């Protein structure tokens, strides 16, 4: 399955490369050009792949918002949605990873903000604060946690120059639902309130699958 955001870029790449191949002299140059055009088109199709994913049971278990590698886990301040200390899990997406983004839990979007910025490598220590980004704040359903708010953030990278987000204020999201993508290498973050009992189930260096791998499990109030 191909993400709908990839249809136009794929058609454009196929058209430009195919036209370039057609302009080459007949014979082996044109054959080589046609092969390159086909390979380029297949790569773009592969980049925009959107595999089916099924979240595991447990609404209180937040799934990864993206495929990739857990790059860092840090405690930060998040004033806009969480209103205080938060635990941030950063996922690095290489150009080879699936790039669609999925909702970590079910809830309603209560905050949406786009931030223009730089295009540092997504692994750079300053990328989280300096790069172009799009942030959603989600008021989680009661089954996830009472009066619980979380944040998901899409961050552009060195090559990624296009953030797509299909949801805004007031929109509903279901656990594992697609809500956008970042094109060609990037970073996606999940932030949860530090003062709510929870358990982080991943560590830096681990590979995760968007919509399937559980990053955080919220515990009943009073547990730690």
PEVENGI-V173909 format. One record per run of one state. SS is the DSSP state (H for helix, E for strand, C for the rest). FROM is the first residue (numbers start at 1). LEN is the number of residues. If there is no record, write none. Layout:
# PEVENGI-V173909
ss->SS from->FROM len->LEN
ss->SS from->FROM len->LEN
This chain:
# PEVENGI-V173909
ss->C from->1 len->1
ss->E from->2 len->1
ss->C from->3 len->1
ss->H from->4 len->20
ss->C from->24 len->4
ss->H from->28 len->20
ss->C from->48 len->1
ss->E from->49 len->1
ss->C from->50 len->11
ss->E from->61 len->3
ss->C from->64 len->4
ss->E from->68 len->11
ss->C from->79 len->5
ss->E from->84 len->10
ss->C from->94 len->6
ss->E from->100 len->3
ss->C from->103 len->4
ss->E from->107 len->9
ss->C from->116 len->2
ss->E from->118 len->1
ss->C from->119 len->8
ss->H from->127 len->4
ss->E from->131 len->1
ss->C from->132 len->1
ss->E from->133 len->8
ss->C from->141 len->8
ss->E from->149 len->8
ss->C from->157 len->6
ss->E from->163 len->3
ss->C from->166 len->6
ss->E from->172 len->2
ss->C from->174 len->4
ss->E from->178 len->5
ss->C from->183 len->3
ss->E from->186 len->8
ss->C from->194 len->4
ss->E from->198 len->3
ss->C from->201 len->6
ss->E from->207 len->2
ss->C from->209 len->5
ss->E from->214 len->5
ss->C from->219 len->6
